[in-house]
């Protein structure tokens, strides 16, 4: 067999790989090649072997490992001038990034593949268009999605095997279902069934969309059955990503139907698979369901168990984000060896080292805003950085809070822009959810880009902007700008994009840390500080040499009897309402409210102001009564009431312990109960008074 014929055979086998729905089918194709190579006394080039290896990994659900191998395949393909393989790898990398939930890189690499479609036939071009359409579908841009998917279906029907159009029509059918066009969706699915009835992966998609249609039509029993068939078929084809995705879809369905027993089982299963394949998108999806699930749990012990599951899941997400930052750096290095047009390899290495350094201290900073001056200083060696800004977007108010540094001005205080009243580059970046750069901006171009609501004055002629995404939502924007034209080239933008991945990771880490901190320091039912936080806050006051303390212990009168009479759900509701009144009554920067345990609440005040405290407690007693919650088991009131103990403590020698502070308030509370309840009692070293 001639060399060209052998290469054509290899390319044809690669061309058929997208139709392989399992790792076994990939291995079968590779085995056929190995046998043929032995017969013809040929070797399989490294780039082809790597592509088969990458497909086996992706069909096993090992998405990140697969991306890494595809990058290796690109390097060998470039050396051997295999343009089709380079395009093919770009298409697969973009597809895998989409499965991981990183739509920025998904669109980036699929766009690279689309630009190289002159090296592909109609079949591969159709697959590329299908996957671009699928990304648009996932982010909710259905109009663009339908354009690409329709083009893909036409190309695949002309140039691909019989089942090639299935994925495009599945995507179109899913969009139709989400648009409530169920008749059109059903027609598409029924037309596909005969061709795909023996393909488990396709049947998984088929049953998933049928389940969505059944659910919208109110046939929940049929929807449940179809979801389980979808999961079963994806399990048969041993594709862990789609297996986890089908479980996630089923969990959404079970949540909507309040089928919690079955939901708990499938959440555990789905999270296990999602963590195995390291897909942040799927892990975040299960986290969201866990949060919804927790809100509807009445039993405190079960609720605690689910909070532990969520905490573990969030920690896993954080580990994967840190791992991904390393992967991005390596991939960027590999991709840009040939194309960055720098003078030497050392220049590339030095530039990446700067980005790596910046990324390190961004990720170790407790507050990224404080790191901005250092970022500006270090980036000056890579870019012309006349100004640098980080904006945080508030979607509810449609406003951006901007932290801004200008090398010609002293440190600036943050300011807020209103997206409704003014069009800016930042608002454009956020609304379009797209990164961009320009090198010669003028007033006419600015107005054409942003519209009439913008300030047409141009201060910076060169700039780079990128949105910052946290857990799938645009939460901010980062920019570097220069006053003069033509300051940024393509490789600058590549490095800038790498920097954005670090910033996004850092902000996601901060968000996860805040969530974990919130979970550990607050009471899950009442959402006020827990007992553990009381000890931490008291120790902080001790370190500040505080000398006056007021501790207030609040107890719901005959709470056990209330629970026995009205039930635990009503009892939980009482705890929530009373805690809200206490928090409202003692709302100030220096006062903290805690759930001490059971039906007891504690208020910590770093001062002694009896008159103010009495006023607040008089009002609190009245507000609790005004709830008009019947309590027929109470001996002190026909409605719900509280008893309060106040302990005043002076500590000039910094010897007071938390136990002593609590004990003083507890003794006062005991006296209030002895005096008939539904009142408060003050206790200090020299004075005892009952009200």
N, C-alpha and C positions, 0 to 999 in steps of 0.2 A: 504493500500500500504506500503510495507516494506521501511525502510530508504534508502537502496541502490537503490531501484527502483525509489523513489522520487528524489534522487540525480541525477540519470541517466536522468530522465525526465527534470530536471532543466538544466543539461548540454546540452541536445539536443536542448532545446529552445535557449540557448546562442549560440550554434554552428550555428544556422540558422540566427542569427542577421545580419551578413554581407550581407545577401540577402535582408534585409529590406531597401528599397530605400527612405523611408520617415518616419517622426516621428509618423505618424498615423499607419504605419505598425508595428513599434516598440511597440506602445501602444496596438495594437491589440494582439500581442503575449503576452505582459504582462497581459492583461486582461484575456486571456485564462488561464494563470498560476494562476492568483488570483482566478478564478472560480474553477479550479482544486484543489487548496490548500484548499479552503473552503469545497469542497466535501470530500476530504481525511483527513480533519482536520490536515493539515500540515501548517508549516510556510515557507515563502520564506526567506532564509538566507540573511543577510545584503549585503554580497559580490555580490550576484546575483541581488538584488535590485539596487545596485550602478551601475552595468554594464548596466542594462536597462536604468537607468537614464542618464548615460554617452552617450549611443546611441541616446537617445532622444535629448540630447543637440547637439551632433555632426550632426544629421540629420536636426537640426534646424539652423545649421551654427555657433553655439556657440562653437568654437573649443577649445579655451583656458579653458573655464569652463568645457568642456568635459574631457580634459586632467587631470584637477585637480580631477575630480570624479574618473577617472580610477586609479589614484594614491591611492585614498582612498580604492578603490576596491582591489588593490594589498595588502594593509596592512591587510585587513580582510581575504583575500585568504591565505596569509602567515600564519596567526594565525590558520586557519582551514586546512592547508596543501592541498590546492586546486591547485596543480601544473598546471593543464590545464588552470585554470582561470588566473593564473599569466602569463603564456605564452600568453594567449589570450589578456590580458591587455597590455602587452609589444608590441604586434603586433599593437593594436589600437593606442597606444601612438605614436609609430613610424610613423604610417600612418598620424596621425593628425599633427605631427611636420612637415612632408613633405608638407602637405597642407598649413601650415603656412610659408613655405619657409626656415625652419631651417633644412637643410639637414644633418648637423652634428649629431643632436640629432635623426633625423629620422633614419639614418643608424645605430646609436648606439642601439636604442631600437628594431628595426627590426632584428638586429643581435642577440640580446638577445633572441628574440622569436625563431629565426632559431635554436639557440643552444638548445632550449628546445623542439624541435619538436618531441622528443620521447614520450612526453606526449599528442601529438595530433594525429588525424587520417589524412588520405590522403587529405581530403577536406580542413581542416584548414592549413595543411602544404602547399597545393597549393595556398591558399589565401596569406599566408606569402610570398611565392616566387613571386607571382604576384606583391605584393606591393614593394618588394625589387627591382624587375625589373622596376616598375614604377618610383622609385626614380632614378635609373640609367638612365631611359629615360629622366626624367626632367633635369638632369644635363648634358645630351648630350652624355653619354657613351652608345651608341646604341649596341655595341657588347655584353657587359655584360648584358644589358637589355634584348636582345633577348634570351640569354642563360636561364636566370631566367624565362622569360615569356613563353618560349616553355615548360620548365619543369612544370610550373604552369598549362598551358593548358592541358598537359597530365594527371596530377594528378586530376584536376578538372573534366575532362571528365570522369574519372573512378570512382570518389568518390563523386561528387557533383550533385546537381539537373541540369536539362537540360540547364538552363541559366547561370550556374556557370562559364562557360568558356568565357562568353561575355566580361568581363573586360580585360582578358588577350589578347583576339583577337583584342579588340579595341586598346589596347596599341601597339600590333604588327602592326596593320593596320596604326596607326598614324606614327610609325617609318618608315614603307614602304613608306608612303606618303611623309615624309620629305626627304627620300632617292630618291624621284621621281620615285618610283616603283609603279605607279598608278594602273596598271592592277592587280598586286598582292593585293594591298590594297582594290580595288573594289571587288575582288573575296571574300576576307575575310568578307567584310561588307554585301555582298549579301547573303552569307551563314548564316549570323547571323539574318537577318531581320525577318524572319518568327517567330523566337523564342522570339524576343524582341519587336515586333511591338506594343504590348500593355503596355509596360513598359516605362513611360515618361523619367526616368533617363537614361536608355539605349538609347532611341531614341535621347536624347540630345547629347550624345557622337557620335551616328551614324551620325546625321546631321552635327555635327561640322567637322568630318573628311571628309564627302562628300563635305562640303563647301570648305575645304582646297584643295581638289583635283580639284574641279571646278574652283577655283581661279587660280591655277597653270596652268590649261588648257586654261585660258583666257575667260571662260564663267562667267563674273562678275555678270551678272543679276541672273543667277542660284545660284551663290555663295551667293549673298545677300539674296535670298529667303531661302536658306538652313541655313544660320547663324540665321536668325530670327526664323526659326522652332526650332533650337537648343535652343535658349534663351527661347522660349515659353514652350518647354517641361520641361526645368529645373525649370521654374517658377511654372509649374503645380505640380511638385513633391515637391515643397517648400523646396528645399535644397539650402540655400543662398550661400554657397561656390561655388557650381557648377554653380548656376545662375550668380554670379559675374564673374566666370571664362569664361563662354560663352559670356558674355557682353564684357569682355576684348578681347577675340579672335575677336569678331565682330568689336571692335574699331580699332584693328590692320588692319583689312581688310578695313575699311572705310578710315583710314589714307593712306593706299597704293593707294586707289582710289580717294583720294582728295575730299571725300564727307563730307565737313566740317559741313554743317548745321545739318545733321543727327548725325555726330560724336559728336558734342557738347552736344546734347541731351543724348546720351548714355554714354558719359564720366561722366556726372553729376549723372546719375542713377547708373552706375557701382561703382563709388567712394563711393556713399552713402551706398551701400550694402557691399562693401569691408571694410569700416570703421566699420560698424555694427558688422561684424564677426571678426574684429581685425586681419586680415591676412596681415602681412607686405609685403608678396610676391605679393599679388594682388594690394595693395595700391601703391607699388613701380612700378608695371606694368602700372597703370593708370598715375602715375606721369611722367613716361617716355613718354607716349603718349601726355600728356599735353605739355611737353617741345618741342616735335616735332611739335605739333599744333601751339604753340606760334610763332615759327620761320616763319610760313607761313601766319601769319595774317598781313594784311596791315593797317587796321584801329587801330590807337593807343589806342583808348578807349576800343575796344574789347580786344586788346592785354593786356591792363592793367587788365581787368576783369579776364583774364585767369591767369595772374601772381598772382592775389589775390587767385584764386582757388588753384594754386600750393603751395603758401605759407601756406594756411590753411592745405593742405594735408601733407606737410612736418612737420608741427607742430603736426599733429595727429600721424604721424609715430614716432616722438620723444617721445610723451606721451606713446605710446604703447611699445617702447623699454624700457622705465623706468619701466613700469608696469611689463614687462617680466622679468626684473632682479629680482624683488621680487618673481615672480612665480618660477624661477629657484632655488632660494635659498630654498624655502619651499619644492620643489620637491626633491631636493638633500637630504635634511634633512630626509624626509620621507623614501626615498629609502635606505639610508645607515644606518638606525638604527640597522638593523640586520646583515649587512654584512661587515662593515668597520673594525671589529675586533680590536676596540680600547678598552682600559681597562675599561672605564666607559662612561656613557652617557654624563657626564660633559666634558670629553675630546672631544667628537664630537661637543658638543655645543661651546666649547672654540675655536676649529679649525674653525668652521663655522663663529664664531664671528669675527675672524681675517680676513677671506675672506670678510665678510660683511664690515668690517672697511676699508679694502683696496679698495673694490669696491666703497665705498662712496667717498673717496677722489679722486679716479680715475675719477669718474663721475662729481665731482665738480671742477676738475682741468681744467684750460683753455688750457693747453698743457700737454699731458700725458708724453712727454719726460722729462719734469721737475719733474715729480713725481717718476721717476725710482729709485732714491736713497732711498726714503721713502718706496717704494714697496719692495726693496731688504732688507731693515732693518726689516720690519714687517714679511716678508715671512720667514726670518731666524728662526722664532719660529715654523714653520711648516715643512720646508724642509731644507735639506743641500743645501745652495745656494752659491756655490763658485763663480759662475758667472751668470749673468742675462743679457739678450739682447732682444731688440725689433728692428725688421727689417721692413722697409717700401719698398714695391715692386713697381718698375716702369716697367709696362708691355711693354711699347713702347721701352725702351732701354734695357729691360731684365736685370735690375740691382737691387740690394738690398742695401739700405742705412741702416747701422747697428749702433744703439746706444747701447753701451756695457759697463757693469760694472763688474769689477773683484775685489773680496775682498782683493786680494794681491797687487793690483796696484792702483795708483792714478787715478782720473777721466780721462777717455779716450775720445778723440775726435771721432766723428762718422767717419766711413769709408765705402767705397763702394766696393761691390763684383760684378763681371760680371758673370752672370749665363751661358753665352755662353762659357766662357773660363775656368771656374772652377766649379766643382761639390761640393756642400756643403750640410750639413744637412738642412739648411734653404731653399736652392733652391729645394731640394728633397721634403720638406714639402709643399712648395708653388705649385710645379708642380703636386704633387699627391693630393693636397688639402686634406690631411689627418693628423690627430694628431697621435703621437706615443711616446713611451718612451723605453729606454733600460737601462740595469743595469750592463752589463759586456762587453763593446765594446772593440774589439781589431782591429789591423790593417787589418787582413784578412776579418773580418766581415764588416769593414767600406768600403773596396774596393768592396766587393760583393754587398753592399747596394747602393753605390754611383757611382761606376764605376771607370775606370782608370784615369779620369780627376781630381779625388780628391786628397788631401794631405793625405797620408796614416797614418801620425802620429796621435796618439790618446792622447789628453791632458785630456779629461774628459771621464771617463768610464761610468758614469751615466748621463742621460739627459732626459728631457721632452720637446717636441716641439708641437706646435699647430699653424695651419694657422689662420689668422684673416680675417674675411669676412666682407666687407662693401657693403651693397646694392647688395648682391648676387655675388660679385666678390672678389677673394682673393687679398687683398691689403697689407698684411704683415704677420709676423710670430713672435711668442713670445717663448722664451726658458728659462729654468732654468737648470743649469748643476752642477755636482759635480765631483771632481777629482777621488774619490774612487768608487769602485764597490758596487752594491747592496744598493744604497741609497734611492731608490724609490720603493714603493709598489703600489698595485692597488688603495688603498684609497688616496694615494698621488696624483695619476693621476686624480682621481675623483675631488679632491679639485682644482687641476691645471685646469681642464676643466671648473670648475665653475669660476675661475679667468679669464679665456679666455673670457667667456660670458660677464663679466664686461668690459674688455678691448675693446672687439668688440663694445659693447654698447657705451662706452665713445668715441671711434673713430667715430662711426656713428653719435653721437650727435655733435661732433666737425664738421664733414662734413656738417650736416644739418644746424648748426649755421652759417658756412661759406657761405652756399648757401643762407640762409635767409638774412645774412648781405650783400651779393653781390646784392641780389634783391632790398634791401632797399636803397643802396648807389649808384647804377649805373643807367644810362639812358638805358632803354631797347632797344632802336633802335641802338644807336651808341656804346654802351658798354663802355662809359667813365663815369667819376664821374658825379653825378647829382648836382643840385643846393643845395640840403640839405647837401651834403657832403662838399661843399664849406664852408658853415658856420662852420661845425665841424672842418675842417682843419685850417681855419683861427683862430678859438678860441684856437687850440693847439699851433699855432705860438705865439699868445698873451701870453699864459701861459709860453712859453719859453723866454719871454722878447725880442722877435725879434724887431729890430729897423728900418729895411729897408724893403720896400715892393714894388714890381712892379705888377700892375694889367693890364692885356691886354684883351680888349673886341674885339671880332672878329665877323663880321656880313657878311653874304652872300649878295652880292649886288642884289637888286630887287628880293628877294627870293619869295615873294608872287606872283609877275608877272610870275616867272618861274613855280610855281605850277599851276597857272591858264592856262599857255600855254602848259605845258608838262604833267601835271597830278601829283597826290600826290605820286604815286609809284615812279616816276622819282625823285620827290622832296625828298623822303626818301633816295633814293640811293645817291643823292647829299650830304645830311647830313652825311651819312656814310662815303663817300669818303673824304669829307673835314675834318671831325673829325679825320680820320686816318692820314691825312697829318699833322694836327696840333699836334697830339700826337707824330708822328715821329719827327717833327721839334723841339719839346720841351721835348724831352725824357731825363730826368735826375732824380736822386733820390730826389732832393729837389723841383722840379717843378711839378705842378699838372694841369691837363686840365679838364674842366667841360663843360657840356652842360648847359648853363644858362637859356635857354628858347627859343622855336621856332627855329630860324636860328642863334641864338647868342651863341657864345662860350666864355668862360673866362679862362684865364691862370693866375695862382697865383704863383709868384716867391718871395721867402723870401730874396731878395737882390736887389740892384740897379746896373746893369751892362749894361749901354746903348749900348756900342759898340757891345757886344755879341748879345743883343736883336735885334739890327738893322740887323746884319748879318743873324740871324735866320728868321726875317720877310722878308728880301729881298728874301731869298731862298723860303720861304713859298708862297709869291706872285707869284713867277715864277712857283713853282710846281703846284699851283692851275690852272694857265693858261695852263700848259702842259697837264692837263687833257683833254683839247680840248672839253669841254662840251658846245655845242651850246646854246646861250641864246639870241634869237632874240628880246626879250622884254626888254633887258638891255639898258640903256642910256649911259653906260660908257665903254662897251666892247661887242664884238660880241660873246665872250665866257664867261663862268662863271668866276666871279671874287669876291674878298672879300675886305672889308674895315676894317681897324684896328685902335683902339684907345689904346694908352699906357699911363698909369698913374704912375708916380714915387712918392712915399710917404715915407718921413722920420718920424719916430715915437719915438723920444728919451724919451718921457715921458709916453709911453705906453697908449696913449689916442685915437689912431686911431680906427675907427669903420669900420666894413665891408661895410656899406652903403657908407661911405666916400670914401673908396678905390674903390668901384665899380663906384661911381659917377664921380670920377676923370677920370677913363678909359672911362666912357660913354660920358663925355664931349669931350674927345679927339676923340672918334669915331664920334661924331656929327660933329666935325670940319673936320675930314677926308672926310665925306660925302659932307659937304659944299664945299670942295675943289675938288669935281669931282668924288669921290669914287675911288676904285681900287688903294688904297694907304694906308699909315699909318701916324698917327699924334701922336707926343709926347706931353705930358702935365705934367708940374711939377710946383712947387711954383714959380720958378724964370725963367723958360725957356720953350718956346713953339716952336716946329719945325715941319714942314710938309715935308714928303718925297714921 
